[in-house]
């Protein structure tokens, strides 16, 4: 994580990466603060910036009590608590830099641990899922195995009663075999800002193929329809198991690739394993 921080103009090294297609710009902020405004994040995400666009902008900073701190901005400029696929990418970079087999990464959504799981594959301990309505959070008390929400006519809703889970950031998961782009975009953008979710919500559309396989598409809060969502995959697996639809481990098939998610019965922790890919490196200067 060596940055070029000595110049008067302040520059930051970055790595463009993806985790199962989820695109990130990961900025080395270990030795120099990187705190862009919402406008600056949106500018960096625009085609004019020349970065190729991204789902999330990530900074990696020094941390007390962990090997690093990961800060996450969506492409719309909003800061969010965490990102599962980014944890794998950042974990891989840190393990390469520190020459270790495991690292701890703190986030606004809590502490995670990443470990090597093969060539360009990383396993992340995402911690315990948060299942109480206040932890999601919801605007009112509900059973989070199936909350009182539907889309479509009252007497014939298109989707309804999604499970709600927080994996450090909030998710609802609809169980449906309807996963076309128009439906996911329309329904996801509608539900994301529903008043039931005071902090907004990530919206998953899960088709359970068998007791160990789920096809998943996710509308991400502040980012839209993405090729993959790591916390969304974890939330969908947990929500499906709570409904009795799958066992405690599942392959999650996303647009950008596959993730393996396990919910350990003894520790109550959720573990996610999947690929990382480096696309290119570069430098950002102080004129964002």
Secondary structure, DSSP 8 states (H G I E B T S, - for coil): ------STT-EEEEEEEEETTEEEEEEE-SSS-----HHHHHHHHSGGGSS---SEEEEEE--SSSSEEEEEEETTS-EES--HHHHHHHHHHHHHHHT-SEEEEEETTEEEEEEE-STTEEEEEEEE-B-SHHHHT-SS---TTS-S-EEEETTEEEEE--EEEESSSEEEEEE-S---HHHHHHHHHHHHT-TT-TT--EEEEEEEEETTEEEEEEEETTTEEES--HHHHHHHHHHHHHTTSS-SEEEEEETTEEEEEEE-TTT-EEEEEEE-EEEEEEEEES--
